[in-house]
Amino acid sequence: MTTKQAKEILLLYRGSIDDGDPQFREASAHAQGDPELAQWLREQTSCYNAIRSKLRELEPPTDLSETIIRHRPIPFRRDWMQILKLAAAIIVSASITAVGFKLSERKRYSIAQGQEILVKGEVLDMTCYIAYNLSGPDHAECARVCIRNGLPVGIKSENGKVYLLTGKPGHSVNAELADYAAKIVTIKGKESIRDGFAQLQVEEIRKF
């Protein structure tokens, strides 16, 4: 087993629940002989445990089961000809809507993009920030691991505005930004707005 293969397997590792799986045992054994992979695994496990802990704090609504039962679809007699007609109508409608949306989106996007700006703020792991409002020094290690593993990265400016950070087409900026997780940096790039969501195509990262 190569280090790359072991890392791909361990990316799905959930702790003791997976210890009995031969694949995870082999990958874990490989990590014990590779200091760099072992360090990555410790960081990955720490991030997973932090997210799992937050999920455990969530309590489902007391009436969830009743709500699910109440909204179960009612069985109906299958008239296949009617179903086919309905499916065809949906496909045609969806196609027209998609074309219209694309044209509208292109027009809006061309107007809203291209302005070069400087943004100073904290580098965010967008997944944990959006889902659990996690940021700051206490979340730095988890954020660094998540960003390094390819999860969306962003920046929260001093005025509170959050931007999704992207690279040029075909280029990811995660590797460059992972070590700045939860730190204050200044990003120079081109601002764009898509469906109301601010993005910043990174051109330069300044460590202040």
C-alpha positions as CSV (number, residue, x, y, z in Angstrom):
1,M,0.0,0.0,0.0
2,T,1.3,3.4,-0.9
3,T,1.1,6.5,1.2
4,K,-1.4,8.0,-1.2
5,Q,-3.6,5.0,-1.0
6,A,-3.4,4.9,2.8
7,K,-4.4,8.6,2.9
8,E,-7.4,8.1,0.7
9,I,-8.6,5.3,2.9
10,L,-7.9,7.2,6.2
11,L,-9.8,10.2,4.9
12,L,-12.9,8.1,5.6
13,Y,-11.7,6.9,9.0
14,R,-14.3,7.4,11.8
15,G,-12.3,6.3,14.8
16,S,-12.7,3.2,16.8
17,I,-15.9,2.2,14.9
18,D,-13.6,1.4,11.9
19,D,-10.8,-0.4,13.7
20,G,-12.2,-3.8,12.8
21,D,-12.0,-3.1,9.1
22,P,-9.0,-4.7,7.4
23,Q,-8.5,-1.8,5.0
24,F,-8.4,0.7,7.9
25,R,-6.1,-1.5,9.9
26,E,-3.6,-1.8,7.0
27,A,-3.8,1.9,6.3
28,S,-3.3,2.7,10.0
29,A,-0.3,0.4,10.2
30,H,1.2,2.2,7.1
31,A,0.7,5.5,8.9
32,Q,2.6,4.3,11.9
33,G,5.7,4.0,9.7
34,D,5.2,7.3,8.0
35,P,5.6,10.3,10.4
36,E,4.1,12.8,8.0
37,L,1.1,10.7,7.3
38,A,0.7,9.9,11.1
39,Q,0.7,13.7,11.8
40,W,-1.9,14.2,9.1
41,L,-4.0,11.4,10.6
42,R,-3.9,13.0,14.0
43,E,-5.1,16.3,12.6
44,Q,-7.8,14.6,10.5
45,T,-9.1,12.7,13.5
46,S,-9.1,15.8,15.6
47,C,-11.2,17.7,13.0
48,Y,-13.6,14.7,12.6
49,N,-14.1,14.5,16.4
50,A,-14.8,18.2,16.6
51,I,-17.5,18.0,13.9
52,R,-18.9,14.9,15.4
53,S,-19.1,16.5,18.9
54,K,-21.0,19.4,17.4
55,L,-23.4,17.1,15.7
56,R,-24.1,15.2,18.9
57,E,-25.1,18.4,20.5
58,L,-28.0,18.8,18.1
59,E,-31.3,17.4,19.3
60,P,-34.0,16.4,16.7
61,P,-37.5,17.9,17.2
62,T,-39.7,15.8,19.5
63,D,-42.4,15.6,16.8
64,L,-40.0,14.5,14.0
65,S,-41.3,11.0,13.7
66,E,-44.9,12.2,13.6
67,T,-44.1,14.8,11.0
68,I,-42.4,12.2,8.8
69,I,-45.4,9.9,9.0
70,R,-47.8,12.7,8.4
71,H,-46.0,13.8,5.2
72,R,-45.6,10.3,3.7
73,P,-46.8,10.3,0.1
74,I,-50.2,8.8,-0.5
75,P,-50.1,5.7,-2.7
76,F,-51.9,6.2,-6.1
77,R,-52.8,4.0,-9.0
78,R,-50.1,4.2,-11.6
79,D,-51.3,5.3,-15.0
80,W,-48.1,5.0,-17.0
81,M,-49.3,7.0,-20.0
82,Q,-50.1,9.9,-17.7
83,I,-46.8,9.5,-15.9
84,L,-44.9,9.6,-19.2
85,K,-46.8,12.7,-20.4
86,L,-46.1,14.4,-17.1
87,A,-42.4,13.4,-17.2
88,A,-42.1,14.8,-20.8
89,A,-43.8,18.1,-19.7
90,I,-41.4,18.4,-16.8
91,I,-38.3,17.8,-19.0
92,V,-39.4,20.4,-21.5
93,S,-40.2,22.9,-18.8
94,A,-36.9,22.3,-17.0
95,S,-35.0,22.6,-20.3
96,I,-36.6,26.0,-21.0
97,T,-36.1,27.2,-17.5
98,A,-32.4,26.1,-17.5
99,V,-31.7,27.9,-20.8
100,G,-33.4,31.1,-19.5
101,F,-31.5,30.8,-16.2
102,K,-28.1,30.4,-18.0
103,L,-28.7,33.4,-20.1
104,S,-29.8,35.5,-17.2
105,E,-26.9,34.2,-15.1
106,R,-24.3,35.1,-17.8
107,K,-25.7,38.6,-18.1
108,R,-25.7,39.1,-14.3
109,Y,-22.3,37.5,-13.8
110,S,-20.6,39.6,-16.5
111,I,-21.9,42.8,-14.8
112,A,-21.0,41.7,-11.3
113,Q,-17.4,40.5,-11.7
114,G,-14.0,41.8,-12.4
115,Q,-13.4,44.5,-9.8
116,E,-10.0,44.2,-8.2
117,I,-10.0,44.7,-4.4
118,L,-8.0,44.2,-1.2
119,V,-9.7,42.3,1.6
120,K,-8.1,42.0,5.1
121,G,-9.6,39.4,7.4
122,E,-9.6,35.9,8.9
123,V,-9.2,32.9,6.7
124,L,-12.2,30.6,7.2
125,D,-13.0,26.9,6.8
126,M,-16.3,27.6,5.1
127,T,-17.9,24.3,5.9
128,C,-17.6,24.6,9.7
129,Y,-18.2,28.3,9.6
130,I,-21.5,28.0,7.7
131,A,-22.7,24.9,9.4
132,Y,-21.6,25.5,13.0
133,N,-20.3,29.2,13.1
134,L,-16.8,27.9,14.0
135,S,-13.9,30.2,13.5
136,G,-11.0,31.8,15.5
137,P,-7.9,30.4,17.1
138,D,-9.8,27.6,18.9
139,H,-10.9,26.2,15.5
140,A,-7.5,26.8,13.8
141,E,-6.3,23.2,13.7
142,C,-9.6,21.8,12.4
143,A,-9.9,24.6,9.8
144,R,-6.3,24.0,8.6
145,V,-7.0,20.3,8.0
146,C,-10.3,20.9,6.3
147,I,-8.9,23.5,4.0
148,R,-5.9,21.3,3.2
149,N,-8.2,18.4,2.3
150,G,-10.0,20.5,-0.3
151,L,-13.0,21.9,1.6
152,P,-14.2,25.4,0.6
153,V,-12.0,28.3,2.0
154,G,-13.1,31.8,2.6
155,I,-12.2,35.1,4.3
156,K,-14.2,37.2,6.7
157,S,-13.4,40.9,6.2
158,E,-13.0,43.4,9.0
159,N,-16.5,44.7,8.2
160,G,-18.0,41.2,8.6
161,K,-18.5,40.4,4.9
162,V,-17.5,36.9,3.9
163,Y,-16.0,35.9,0.6
164,L,-15.5,32.5,-0.9
165,L,-11.9,32.3,-2.1
166,T,-11.2,30.7,-5.4
167,G,-8.3,30.4,-7.8
168,K,-8.1,30.8,-11.5
169,P,-10.0,28.2,-13.5
170,G,-8.4,24.8,-12.9
171,H,-6.3,26.0,-10.0
172,S,-7.1,25.5,-6.2
173,V,-5.8,27.9,-3.6
174,N,-6.4,25.6,-0.7
175,A,-2.7,24.5,-0.4
176,E,-1.6,28.1,-0.3
177,L,-4.2,29.1,2.3
178,A,-4.2,26.1,4.7
179,D,-1.4,27.4,6.9
180,Y,-3.2,30.7,7.3
181,A,-6.4,29.1,8.7
182,A,-7.9,31.3,11.5
183,K,-5.1,33.9,10.8
184,I,-5.5,37.5,9.6
185,V,-4.2,38.1,6.1
186,T,-4.8,40.5,3.2
187,I,-6.0,39.0,-0.1
188,K,-5.7,40.9,-3.4
189,G,-8.1,39.6,-6.0
190,K,-11.0,40.0,-8.3
191,E,-14.4,40.3,-6.7
192,S,-17.5,38.7,-8.2
193,I,-21.0,38.1,-7.1
194,R,-23.0,35.0,-8.1
195,D,-26.6,34.5,-6.9
196,G,-25.9,37.1,-4.2
197,F,-22.8,35.2,-2.9
198,A,-19.5,37.1,-2.9
199,Q,-16.4,35.4,-4.3
200,L,-12.8,36.6,-4.5
201,Q,-10.5,35.1,-7.1
202,V,-7.1,35.2,-5.3
203,E,-4.2,36.9,-7.1
204,E,-2.0,37.7,-4.1
205,I,-1.8,36.7,-0.4
206,R,-0.2,39.1,2.0
207,K,0.7,38.0,5.5
208,F,-0.6,41.2,7.2
